[in-house]
Amino acid sequence: MTDVSTLSLDELKKLQKDVAKAIESFEERARKKALAEADAVVRQHGFTIDQLFGKAPKATRAAVAPKYANPSDPSQTWTGRGRKPRWIIAELESGKTLEDMSI
């Protein structure tokens, strides 16, 4: 075992990176081994892992209802999230408030 108290900062940082890579590699090998063992047991019973556990459902996001509409063109809307559209910026600069454009 190396006496780390005699190492320079650069050597310690390199050692830290090497250890992190070694840990990651070890954990990946252990995960693959566990998965292979579980797969073997499941196959002995005539199933696959996907049949027993299924796949994780994909997360779906609900559409956000618009909060603001362009008074000049009501088809242009904004939910209030993200970057302000140009028409909102123009209306605000002309003296209107967000409340004036709320739906």
C-alpha positions as a Markdown table, in Angstrom:
| # | Residue | x | y | z |
|---|---|---|---|---|
| 1 | Met | 0.0 | 0.0 | 0.0 |
| 2 | Thr | 1.3 | 3.4 | -0.9 |
| 3 | Asp | 1.9 | 6.1 | 1.7 |
| 4 | Val | -0.3 | 8.8 | 0.4 |
| 5 | Ser | 1.0 | 11.4 | 2.8 |
| 6 | Thr | 4.2 | 11.7 | 0.7 |
| 7 | Leu | 2.4 | 12.3 | -2.7 |
| 8 | Ser | 2.0 | 15.6 | -4.3 |
| 9 | Leu | -1.4 | 17.2 | -5.0 |
| 10 | Asp | -1.2 | 16.2 | -8.7 |
| 11 | Glu | -0.4 | 12.6 | -7.8 |
| 12 | Leu | -3.2 | 12.5 | -5.3 |
| 13 | Lys | -5.7 | 13.8 | -7.9 |
| 14 | Lys | -4.5 | 11.2 | -10.4 |
| 15 | Leu | -4.9 | 8.5 | -7.8 |
| 16 | Gln | -8.4 | 9.8 | -6.9 |
| 17 | Lys | -9.4 | 9.6 | -10.6 |
| 18 | Asp | -7.9 | 6.1 | -10.9 |
| 19 | Val | -9.7 | 4.9 | -7.8 |
| 20 | Ala | -13.0 | 6.4 | -9.0 |
| 21 | Lys | -12.6 | 4.6 | -12.4 |
| 22 | Ala | -11.8 | 1.3 | -10.6 |
| 23 | Ile | -14.8 | 1.6 | -8.4 |
| 24 | Glu | -17.1 | 2.3 | -11.3 |
| 25 | Ser | -15.7 | -0.6 | -13.3 |
| 26 | Phe | -16.1 | -2.9 | -10.3 |
| 27 | Glu | -19.7 | -1.9 | -9.7 |
| 28 | Glu | -20.5 | -2.3 | -13.4 |
| 29 | Arg | -19.1 | -5.8 | -13.4 |
| 30 | Ala | -21.0 | -6.7 | -10.2 |
| 31 | Arg | -24.2 | -5.3 | -11.7 |
| 32 | Lys | -23.7 | -7.4 | -14.9 |
| 33 | Lys | -22.9 | -10.5 | -12.9 |
| 34 | Ala | -26.0 | -10.1 | -10.7 |
| 35 | Leu | -28.2 | -9.5 | -13.8 |
| 36 | Ala | -26.8 | -12.6 | -15.5 |
| 37 | Glu | -27.5 | -14.7 | -12.4 |
| 38 | Ala | -31.0 | -13.3 | -12.1 |
| 39 | Asp | -31.6 | -14.0 | -15.8 |
| 40 | Ala | -30.5 | -17.6 | -15.4 |
| 41 | Val | -32.8 | -18.2 | -12.5 |
| 42 | Val | -35.7 | -16.6 | -14.2 |
| 43 | Arg | -35.1 | -18.6 | -17.4 |
| 44 | Gln | -35.0 | -21.8 | -15.4 |
| 45 | His | -38.7 | -21.1 | -14.6 |
| 46 | Gly | -39.5 | -20.3 | -18.2 |
| 47 | Phe | -39.7 | -16.6 | -18.1 |
| 48 | Thr | -37.7 | -13.5 | -19.1 |
| 49 | Ile | -36.9 | -10.6 | -16.8 |
| 50 | Asp | -39.0 | -8.4 | -18.9 |
| 51 | Gln | -42.0 | -10.7 | -18.6 |
| 52 | Leu | -41.7 | -10.7 | -14.8 |
| 53 | Phe | -40.8 | -7.1 | -14.1 |
| 54 | Gly | -41.8 | -5.3 | -17.3 |
| 55 | Lys | -40.2 | -2.2 | -18.6 |
| 56 | Ala | -40.4 | 1.0 | -16.8 |
| 57 | Pro | -43.2 | 3.2 | -18.1 |
| 58 | Lys | -42.1 | 6.3 | -20.0 |
| 59 | Ala | -42.9 | 9.5 | -18.2 |
| 60 | Thr | -45.4 | 11.6 | -20.0 |
| 61 | Arg | -45.9 | 15.3 | -19.4 |
| 62 | Ala | -49.3 | 16.8 | -19.6 |
| 63 | Ala | -49.5 | 19.9 | -21.8 |
| 64 | Val | -49.5 | 23.1 | -19.9 |
| 65 | Ala | -52.5 | 25.4 | -20.6 |
| 66 | Pro | -51.6 | 28.8 | -22.0 |
| 67 | Lys | -51.9 | 31.7 | -19.6 |
| 68 | Tyr | -51.4 | 34.6 | -21.9 |
| 69 | Ala | -52.6 | 35.5 | -25.4 |
| 70 | Asn | -51.5 | 38.1 | -27.9 |
| 71 | Pro | -54.2 | 40.8 | -28.1 |
| 72 | Ser | -53.4 | 41.4 | -31.8 |
| 73 | Asp | -53.4 | 37.7 | -32.7 |
| 74 | Pro | -55.2 | 35.4 | -30.2 |
| 75 | Ser | -53.6 | 32.3 | -31.9 |
| 76 | Gln | -50.3 | 33.3 | -30.3 |
| 77 | Thr | -50.2 | 32.1 | -26.7 |
| 78 | Trp | -47.7 | 31.6 | -24.0 |
| 79 | Thr | -47.8 | 29.4 | -20.9 |
| 80 | Gly | -45.7 | 31.7 | -18.8 |
| 81 | Arg | -42.9 | 29.2 | -18.7 |
| 82 | Gly | -39.6 | 29.5 | -20.4 |
| 83 | Arg | -38.4 | 32.5 | -22.4 |
| 84 | Lys | -40.8 | 35.3 | -23.1 |
| 85 | Pro | -42.0 | 35.4 | -26.8 |
| 86 | Arg | -41.2 | 38.5 | -28.8 |
| 87 | Trp | -44.8 | 39.6 | -28.9 |
| 88 | Ile | -44.9 | 39.6 | -25.0 |
| 89 | Ile | -41.7 | 41.6 | -24.8 |
| 90 | Ala | -43.1 | 44.1 | -27.4 |
| 91 | Glu | -46.4 | 44.5 | -25.5 |
| 92 | Leu | -44.6 | 45.0 | -22.2 |
| 93 | Glu | -42.4 | 47.6 | -23.7 |
| 94 | Ser | -45.5 | 49.4 | -25.1 |
| 95 | Gly | -46.8 | 49.8 | -21.5 |
| 96 | Lys | -49.1 | 46.8 | -21.1 |
| 97 | Thr | -48.8 | 44.4 | -18.2 |
| 98 | Leu | -49.0 | 40.6 | -18.2 |
| 99 | Glu | -52.4 | 40.9 | -16.6 |
| 100 | Asp | -53.6 | 42.7 | -19.7 |
| 101 | Met | -52.7 | 39.7 | -21.8 |
| 102 | Ser | -53.9 | 37.0 | -19.4 |
| 103 | Ile | -56.5 | 34.5 | -20.7 |
